[in-house]
Amino acid sequence: MGYPIWWGIAAWPVDAFVKANDFTGKTVVTFATAASSPLGNSGKLLAEMAGGKGSWQDGTCFTGSLSDAKVKDWLKSLKLSN
């Protein structure tokens, strides 16, 4: 699940999305885009909002210039099946 970071937390519209959806049986890997903010605890906070539903994995925050290759390398590093 991708989202922008606002001061170290997921942008508030993402909170509403997480609260409104059921992630049971889903693996969720968070990632964010930011000019300079770190990922912080945003993924853990979203997992809490999901009410323990789903398997939430630590993600990454992409800052600055981003290439397709960097994203593909990160995705491969997750070693997730289809």
JOHUZI-V367144 format. One record per residue. RES is the residue in one small letter. SS is DSSP state (2 for helix, 1 for strand, 0 for the rest). NEAR is the number of other C-alpha atoms within 10 Angstrom. Layout:
RES,SS,NEAR ; RES,SS,NEAR
This chain:
m,0,13 ; g,1,15 ; y,1,18 ; p,1,21 ; i,1,22 ; w,1,18 ; w,0,13 ; g,0,15 ; i,1,22 ; a,1,24 ; a,0,15 ; w,2,12 ; p,2,10 ; v,2,16 ; d,2,15 ; a,2,12 ; f,2,13 ; v,2,17 ; k,2,15 ; a,0,11 ; n,0,10 ; d,0,14 ; f,0,18 ; t,0,12 ; g,0,9 ; k,0,11 ; t,1,14 ; v,1,17 ; v,1,17 ; t,1,21 ; f,1,20 ; a,1,23 ; t,1,20 ; a,1,17 ; a,0,13 ; s,0,14 ; s,0,17 ; p,0,19 ; l,0,25 ; g,0,15 ; n,0,12 ; s,2,22 ; g,2,23 ; k,2,15 ; l,2,13 ; l,2,21 ; a,2,20 ; e,2,14 ; m,2,16 ; a,0,20 ; g,0,13 ; g,0,13 ; k,0,16 ; g,0,15 ; s,1,13 ; w,1,20 ; q,1,14 ; d,1,14 ; g,1,18 ; t,1,16 ; c,1,20 ; f,1,19 ; t,1,14 ; g,0,10 ; s,0,7 ; l,0,10 ; s,0,8 ; d,2,8 ; a,2,9 ; k,2,11 ; v,2,12 ; k,2,10 ; d,2,10 ; w,2,13 ; l,2,12 ; k,2,9 ; s,2,9 ; l,2,12 ; k,0,8 ; l,0,9 ; s,0,4 ; n,0,3
